[in-house]
Amino acid sequence: MKNFIKKLLSARNRRKILRFLNKIWRAFCSVLPLRNVVLFYSVRADGRLLENAKAVYDALDAKKIIFAHKLPHSVKIKPLAYFYLMTSRVIVTDDYVRYMRVIKLREGQKLMQIWHACGAFKKFGLDVPSQLTPEEEKATHSQYSAVAVTAEKCRESYAGAFGISKEVCLPLGLPRTDSLIKSAPEMCKSIFEKYPDLKNKKIYLYCPTFREENGKKVEYNPEINWSELSKSMQSDEVFIIRRHPLMDYRFENGEYPNILDLSGDSTLALTAASKIIITDYSSVIYDAALLSVPSVFYCPDYKKYERGFYLDFPDDLPGEMVTDGSHLLDYIRRTAENPPADKIERFKNEQLSACDGKSTQRVVELIEKWLKLPMSFI
């Protein structure tokens, strides 16, 4: 039947029919009664919530539903997304909800954004080049009832990126940081139990973020001579790579006993077990700062990196920046010997003041408040 329809109708006409059917389905969902449930909507993984949303889901004592499907969504999945989004009393998301461009929240509904990254570091949303038009960006974010941010200083940056009022951006903290603060020793222990050979090593954790050109993702070459790096390390040093989830490729050209790719393991657990974090433009620096783990910023493409920053890069960073891969190990060792404690503390105070181990509690309390209010007063 599917092949028959493809032969009968052009791709353009099929899209028109699907858009019409979706419109009819949305009209139907709009008259269904609201259910007193909390929908956790995520496009960051299939079938499960990642650390930030999961922290809230686990702590919330209410009727709740998980809709977790990576994009693109199939024809079968989209109607379910519309139904959940249009009939759930509260929607919680940790990323973009593209359906909000055509859905208008009903009276009594609330939409909470618990953005997956800490602080105001890399520019995003309306502040960067995108495949979306400014109108599409604004339509995606315009209906937030609350956006959880990690510090008072970050509110204005998120408001600008989402095109919303600063009053909607609340310094509630990032829920997943609670676990990091409270469970760091246990997470560290879990890494050493899984990899006992790492127990007495100085772990240098490399966490590069993905790259884009004109809003499109491209492969990244870190310009590291892996063979030379391996030979230069001492017997008690190990270099661990933890790629960004959007990097579905390896970039070390060979196998080395002291260079390991552990991208399948938790970034938080690896951070807790590390001596030094090496990153570039990744928000992993916030996790490192919370644990007072020093960071080195390896940015060989600094001059051409197109995203831009909300802070003064690199002066406001809690560590040194290096652009030459041949000097990377020297910077790592120097930072390990003399950690910039004052810089790290200042960075925490400015960017993470609301991450005090009670972020999940504050987010949950706000959701519960919404659920308890009579429908006519929401």
C-alpha angles and dihedrals in degrees: 000000000000092000090045092055091048090054093045098048133039119238090252093054092046090055091050091052092048092049090051092049091048090051091052090047092050090051089053093048091049092066096046114104118263113253119220092239136117116235118208105203119189137162094184098091140006118257097350144066121242124231101284100047092036091058090058094041092053094047097045116095100203142090105290141176131200121217105178116162129141118233138294097057118211125237088257094052100047097069089052090051091052092048094051095043094048099044104038118099094217128024120199120190137172097199143014119328101202092185090069088076089075101023123082115205112246125231106282097027126117130194120203124191115204095180112213096231130070127235130349105294118125117032115249143163113025091359097069139050110275143175085238122080118241087253092055091048092051093046090052094055107024097096101056113136090193138001117200112222130178102234143012089249091060097057097087093049093053092045090055095044092051097035092236139121118286087229090069091057106085126190094233096135129235113293097216091059090069091069091045092054096043102035104036094114092050092047091049090050091051091058093051091046090053094042107027092173089069096057098097096032132106100240116212106192117204114201111171119178126227123274132230137193117198090346095308124111117247134181116268127224108198092198094229122147095224095188093053092045091053093049092048097053121096124236093262094051128088129180114213123192120209108180124206111261089248091058102087093171136071122237105189106098102218146002119288129177093224099039113072132178107216097166090139092065129083114278089212093054092046090049091052090053097046134102094201135011117217113196142137120208098347126126088228084097088077093057089048092049092051089056092041090241108154119240134213117199112218107190113161090163096046095124094054100035104125107196100081127206141254092217128055102274121237099358095064094048119114091235147021126295123224126186101182116078092206089065096044098098091049091055091047093053093044091052092047091054096044111024114197094239095168093052092049093050093048091049091051093050093050100040107023108032092127094051097092102135093273101080095108090050092054093048092047092048091054092050091048090050090055092048093052097050116097111256093245092057100047 
